[in-house]
Structures are given as C-alpha cells and as structure tokens.
C-alpha cells in the first residue's frame, strides 16, 4: 500500500509571518499591562479620595 504525503498548504520560508505575529503579540501584551496598571492606579486613587477603606471594618452597635 502506497502512502501519500500531504502537501503543505502554506510555507513561509522567510519567517516574515512569525516575526509579524511576535511583534503583534508584544504590542498587545504591552498595551494590556499598561491598561491593567492604569485601572489599578485609578482604583487605588479612588479609594484614597473617596474615603473608602481597603481594610474590613466592624460596625459597633
């Protein structure tokens, strides 16, 4: 029985696609880190200015 080899559909011998995807991934990761840092800073700032406490408080009755 003969075995047929499957032809590759797309071959990028230059590595251009891999390089492009690596750069795109780095850009997305950088923006994600900056976004999370901005959100974190705004939450901390809001808790300071609004008089909110980050610690649990007990109400005495």
N, C-alpha and C positions, 0 to 999 in steps of 0.2 A: 504494500500500500504506500503510495507516494504522499509525502507530507508537503502541503503547500505553505509557503512562508507568506505571512501577511505583510503587505507593503505599508510602510509608514505613511500616514496621511500628510503630516506636516513635519518637516525637519528644518530647524533653524540652526544652521552650522555657524552662523556669525555670533550667536549669543545675544543678539540685539533684544529679542523679546524678554529673555531672562533679566537682562540689565534694566530694561524699562520697567518690568514688574517689581524689581528690587527697589528702584528709585521711588516708584509709586507707593510701595508699601512703607518705605521710610518716611515719605511725606505724610501719609495717613497716620502713621504712628506718632509723628511729631505733633501734628495738629490735635490728635487725641490726648496726648499728655498735656499740652498747653490748655486744652479745654477743661480737662479734669482739674488742673491746677487753678484755673480761674474760678470754676464753680466752688472748689474747696475754699479758696480765699474769700469769695463772696459770702459763703455760709458762715465762716468764722467772723468776718466783719459784721454781718447782720446780727449775729448772736451778741457781739460786743455792743453795738449801738442800740439795739432794741431792748437791752436789759435782760436778755434771755440767759439762762444758766445752762452750762453744759453738764452740770452735776445734778443728780437727782436730789430733790428737796422734799422734806417731810413737812406736812402742814399740821401744826398742833391745834387741837380743838379744845 
